[in-house]
Amino acid sequence: MSTTTPNLRILISGGGIAGNAVALQLLRAGVSTTVVERSPAPRPGGQAVDLRGPSREIAERMGLMAGIRKYQLHEEGMALVNRKGDTLYRMPADMFDGKGPVAEIEISRGDLNQVLLTEIANVGGELDYRYGEWVSALTQDDSGVEVTFASGVTERFDLVVGADGVHSATRRLAFGPEEEFTTYLGGYMSFFTLPTPAGVEPNWMTTHAIPNASVGIRPDADPSTCKAIITLRTEVNPALRRDVAAQQRLIRAMLADAGWLAPTVLAAMPDSTDFYFDELDRVDMPSLSAGRVTLLGDAGFCGSPMTGMGTAMAIVGAYILAGEIAATPGDLAGALARYEAAVTPFLDSAKELPGGGLSMMLPKSEFGLRAAQTVGKLMTTRLFRPVVMKMVSKTDDYEVPSY
């Protein structure tokens, strides 16, 4: 990206992958950048994320691949097992050219964020990074945005970028209530770290499904630990929000008779230090910008973890947003319009749910489950691989803009 010297002050709300990726590119363009992140420090670990299609190309352009390779997880593929732990079928990582359920490049969310933070530190520039801080109020006019923070401080910025997740406070303040833009997709997901149970096959993501629920084990970089992946198909319950005890009760109830390693996973759950639980939601915005506030990543275009494209969308969006701002720093309205026009075709493809969504992934009956498993086995056969390749390559023809 070419270096510019605009007299801009840009605030990024959210220090996750989307926020840090756009911060890195803005700093490289000479833009004064402030990042606020609600958590008190960078959050380590987290679920494995992957780079697919255009996002890998952008990671190359951004000079991130050396750092990513340093932390890259070694995963050989995905296996589905029954209640006894017997393998029903496998999908090796190379079966679909590294584009299947396990991609060629997998890295923990925390490690990818650390790669971005390291690059940000190396760039330097006019950066103000604040942990334990968040946006509490916004007032904007034609020339900028007055932002009040949780600490009580009020400052003025030329642009605010909301990159604060699917439950974005920035989106609520600038666009309206969350329920206007989110669609519940029929369930919840939970992730957390636990000691690797005996008998788990090294370097394989292993999953077991029952009607309405599934439990999986995914390897960590440290072989002594692993990640639990739990998916539940159930009615929405707003009372679960922020109630960890209720969330864990629901998980225990729905996996009580699951078999396989479910008892081990459930026993480890209360002691986990990184327990995560949230709705499976899709975010659709009529526009990504409202005046001088724009949205990025899950805040603006979450497709849910079921798409497998969340990280790709965050990185592609960040690269385009920063590139357009740097191209015309004196015309932010034009930059935001071009950002939305350029990224929307990619988002429309990336947000599509594979195979019919949660109803196909987690049928309600044993009969439906056996039917879904039969379809899964067929997907691994030579006859059906071209069909699957078309599904997993849906964003490959997207042409990434150059800046």
N, C-alpha and C positions, 0 to 999 in steps of 0.2 A: 504494500500500500504506500502511495506517495505521501510524503510528510507535508502537512499544511500548518498554518499558524492562525487558525481562526480564534476570535475572541469569544469562545463559547465556554459556558459552564454547564456540564451535563451531570445529572444525578441518576444513578442506577440503584433502584430499590431491589435488593436481593443479590447475595454473594454466592449463588450456585453456579452451575456450569454456564447457563445462558448469560447471567450477569457478568461473570468474570471473562467470558469470551468476548463480549462486546466491549468491556472495559479495556481489555488488552489491545484490541484493534483501534479503539479511540485514542488511547495513549500513544500508540505508534503513529497516529496521525497528528499528534500534537495538541489534542483536545484536553482541556482541564476536566478531570473526571473525579466525581465523588461516588463512592459505593457505600451503602448502608446495608448491614446484614443483622437480622434480629438475633441470631444465635451469638453467644459470647466469644466464639472462636470457630475456626474452620472445622467442619464436621468430618471426621475421618470415616473410613470404611464405607458402608452402604452397599446397596445391591449392585451387582455387575451391570454395566451398561456397555453398549457396543457402538462401533463406527461402521456405517454401511453406506455404500454408494457415494453420493455427493459429499457427505460429511467427512468421509475419509480424504477425499480430494482437498477439501477445505483445511483439514488438519495438516495436510502436507504443506499447503500454501502458507499456513500460519506458523510453520516451523515447530509443530507440536509432536511430531512422530518420534523423535529421539526420546523424549520424556515418556511418551505413551509406551514405547517398547520396553522401557525400563520397568514399568509396573504391569505390563500386560499379563493377564491370566492365561494359564495353559489349560484349555478345555478341549477335550477330544470329541465331545458331542453330547447329545441328550438321549437318555434311555427312559422308557416307560415301564414300570414294574407293577405287579399285582399285589394283593394283600400279603402274600408270603414273601415278596421280594424277588419273585421270578421275573426275568426280563420278558416283556411282551414284544417289544421291538426297539430298534435303535435308529437314531439319525446322526451319523458321524458329522463333524463340523464341515468336512470337505464334500459331503454328499451333494450339497446345493451350491458349490463354489464359495463356501464361506458366507452364505446369505440366509441360512436356515435359522432354526430356533437358537442355535449357538453360532455366533458370527466368527469370522476369522480373527477379528480384533475385539477382545473383551477386556474390560478394565473396571475396577470398582469405582463407583461414583466419587468417593472421597479422593482416590488417587488421581483421577482425571482432573478434579478440581485443584489438587495440589500442583499438577503440571501447569495449569493455567496460572495459579498464584506465583509459581516460580518464574514464569515468563514475565508476568506483570512486574515482579520485583526487579528483574533484569532490565526491563525497559526504562523504569524510572518515570520521568515526566511529572506533570502536575497531577498527582494522585492524593486523594484524601479518603482513606479506607477506615470505616467505623464499624466495629462489632458492637453488639448489644444495643443497636439503634434501629429505628424504623420510622416510616412516614405515618403521621397521625392526621394530617390535614393538608389539603391542596386548595390553592386559590390561583386561578390563572387569568391572564389577559392576553392581548395580542402580542406582547413583547416578552412574556416569560411566565414562570410559575413561582408563586410564593409557597414554600414548603415549611410546614411545622412538623418537627420531629417529636418522638416520644419523650425525649429529654427536655422538651420545652423550647429548644432553640428554633428560630425561624430564619430561613435563608431563601435567597432567590436564585433560580436557575433558568437557563434558556430552554432546557428540555428535561423531562423526567421520563425515564425508561422503567416501566414496571416489569421486573423479572423475578417476582416474588411468589411464583408457584400457582397451583391450580386454585388455591383459596386466596388469591391476591388481594391485599388491602388496597394497593394502588389502583387496581381495576375497579374496586368498589367505590373508591373516592371519586374517580374521574368518569366512570361509565355508568355505574349503578349497581344494584344488588346482584350478588353472585348467581342467584337462581334464574336471572334473566338470560344468562349466557352458558349455563352448564346443563348437561344432560346426564342423568344417572344411567349407567350402563348395566345395572343388574347385580352388582356385587361389590366386594371389598377385597383388597390385597394386603398382606402383611409380610414384612421381612424382618429378620433379626439374626444375629450371630449366636452360634452355639458351638461347643466342643464337637469335633467330628466324631460321629457315632462309629462304633466298630462295625465292620462289614460294608461300609460305604465304598463303592468303587472309586479309586482315585481318579481325578481329572475328568469325571463325567458328571453332568447335571442329571440327576435322577428324580423322576416324578411319579407319584402314585395318585390316581384319581378315584373318587367314589361319587355317587350321585350328589350333586350340588357342592362339592368341595374337592380340593386337591392339596397335597402337601409335597414339597420338593426339597431336595438338598443340592446346593450349588457349591463347588469348591472355592476356597479362598486361596490367596497367594501363600498364606501360611497353612500347610497341610493339617495342622492341629485344630484348626477351626473351619467352619463352613457357614453358609447362609441358609436359613430356612426360607422357603417361599410358599406362602399359603394363599390360596384363592378361594373365596366363598361366594356362592350364588344365593342371594337372599334379598328380601325387600329392604328398601332404604330405611334407616332408623337414625334420624337426626340426633337423638340422644347419645349416640355412640361417639360423636365428635368430642375429642379431648378427654374421654372417659376411658382410660387405659384398662381399668379393672373390668368394665363392661365389655370392652373389645376382646379381652382375653377370655372372658366367660363365653362369649359367642364362639370363639375359635375352639375352645375345649368342647363345647356342646356339639358343634358340627363335625368334629374329628374324633369324637369319643370312641367310635367303633371302626375307625379307618384301617386299622392293621398296619403292617409294614413297620416303619420307624416312627409312626405318629406318636406313640406314647413317649418315646425319647425326646422328640421335638417339643411336645407339650410340657414335659417335665422341666426342660431347660428354659422355656419361655419366660417365666417370672423373673429369672435372674439375668436376663439379657440387658445389656446397657445401651443397646441401640434399637430397641423395639420400635417398629414403624407400622402404622395401620391407617388406611385411608380408603375412601370411596373410589370406585372406578368411575371416573367422570370424563366426559368430553366437553371441551370448551370451544364454542363457535361464536366469534365476534362479527357483528355487521361491518365493523371497521377496526383496524388495529390501532388507530390513532383518534384521539379526541383533543383537538387543539394542539397543545404542546406537551401532551402526555401520550406515549406510545407503549405498546405491550410487546413482550418477547418471551419465548419459551412457553412453559405450561400456563403462564398467566394469560397468554393470548391465544394459544392454539394447542392445548393439551388434547392428545388423542387417547390417553390412558396408557398404562404400561402394557396392555394387551397388544398394542400396535408394534412394540419393539422399536419404535422410531423416535421416542422422546428426545434422546440425546442428539440424534441426527437433526431433528427440527430445531433444537436449541442452537446448535452450532451453525447450521445453514442460515437461520434467521439472524444470529449475531453478526456473522460475517457480512451479510447483505446490508443490514442496518448501519453498521459502522462504515461500510464502503460508500453508501449513498450520502451519509452525513459528511464524510471527508471530501466527497466530490463537490458538494455545494454547501459549504459551511454557512454561507450567507443566505441560503434559501432552505430553511428547515422544513417548511411546508412541502416544498417540492421533493426534498429528500425522503420524507415520510411517505409521500404518495408513491414514489418509485420503489421504496422498500416493500410496501404492501403489494404492489403490482408484480414485483419480481419474485417474491416469496410465496404468494398464494398458489400458483400451480404446483409447487413442490408440496405444500401443506395439504392440498386437496387429495393427493395420492398417498402421502405419508400417514394421514389420519384414518385411512380405511382399515377396518378391523379384519384380520385374517379369518377365513373359514366361518363367517357368520357370527362371530363374537362369542360371548359367554355362554349362550344357550347351546352352542355346538361344542364348546370346550368342556362344559360341565352339565351334561344332561341331568334331568331330574330323576330318571329311573335307571335300574340296572340294565334293562333292555337298551335304552338310549346310550348308556355308557359303552356297552359292548359294540353297538353300531359305530360309535365315534372311534373306538379303538380299531375296528376293522378298517375304517377310512384312513386312520393314521398309518396302519400297516401298508395299505395300498399306496400311500404317498411315497413310501420308501422304495417302491418297485420301479424297475426301469421304464415300464409302460407309462406311469403317471408322473415321472420326474419332470418331463417338459412342462406339464401343467403347473407343477409346484414352482418351477423355475420362473415361470411367467408371473406368478403371484409374488414371489420374493424379490423380483427385479423391477417392481412397479415404478420406482423412482430413478432407475439407472439412466433413463434418457433425459433427465433434467439437466439443462445446461447451466452451470454455475456462472454467474456474471464475473467479469474480471475487473479489478480495481487497481 
